[in-house]
Amino acid sequence: MLVMANDFTGWIKEELKERGWSMNELARRAGLSSAHMSNVLNEKQKPGIDFCLGVANAFGEPEEEVIRMAGLISPLPHPEDMTLQEIYEAAKHITKEERIMVLKMIKGLRK
């Protein structure tokens, strides 16, 4: 899922506004060319890892979060979905028969 178009570029533009920085100032601080910065912010080019790392460092944000916002890695599951992930991980380590039993128990809870 590529979040980039609205959310990512919108976030960068909002950060620029809050910090009183120009696009060129961000490009300088991020170690990127002004043309590259302009192309991404105007949605003519998708951000890459180097772009995200530069922006993260310039803004003092965690690199992984910026890369995730750009859609280059999967988003973290919603906290409510974490339980589902835990169930899945646990189920990988039990026998097929035990998984069938657990599934029957879950289906029984839905009634």
Protein Blocks (a to p, Z undefined) as FASTA:
>chain_A
ZZklmmmmmmmmmmmmmnopafklmmmmnopafklmmmmmnopaccdfklmmmmmmmnop
afklmmmmnopaccdddfklmmmmmmmmmmmmccfklmmmmmmmmmmmmZZ
